[in-house]
Amino acid sequence: MGLAIPIIFAALVIYGALSDLLTFRIPNAVPYGLVLLFAAQAVLAGQAPSFMNIAFAAIVLVIGVAFWWLRLMGGGDVKYLASISLFMGPEAGLDFVVLLTVIGLCFGGLLKLSTVLFPPGGSTRAPAFVTRLREKIVLNQLPYGLPIGLAAVAMSPAIFGIR
């Protein structure tokens, strides 16, 4: 199998994260591709997909749907997070959630800091990219795909056994 699966995983995850950051949309092809990649990994390894990984992803999906229902996350973010969780499973799941939380808090903190560095109506204009992000924050719309993707890529060596 080599590095093909980890490279494809990283490419899909990075594409999803950047797409969410730039367009506030994660194309359905990303989570669907990750699910297919998970299945392909099992086939190439000559074994059935791990029930525990599927159960863990199902739990993440149920929690994510609750967040979506409460309008705390977008549907694309929920699908993206659940499909990445397939690879994490319960073994790496807690580490992934902790890392995701830390990255998410840092991301939110940087956005908050941008309001101090570039106050609305101040003499220093924020870059258009930052202004657009801040406008979305007011609507409670954050590109959660970026912290999710960064945490997933950071966890890649652990989940694929790369040293």
TAHUQUI-V325557 format. One record per helix or strand of 3 or more residues. SS is the DSSP state (helix for helix, strand for strand). FROM is the first residue (numbers start at 1). LEN is the number of residues. If there is no record, write none. Layout:
# TAHUQUI-V325557
ss: {SS SS}
from: {FROM FROM}
len: {LEN LEN}
This chain:
# TAHUQUI-V325557
ss: {helix helix helix helix helix helix}
from: {4 28 51 75 128 144}
len: {20 18 19 43 11 17}
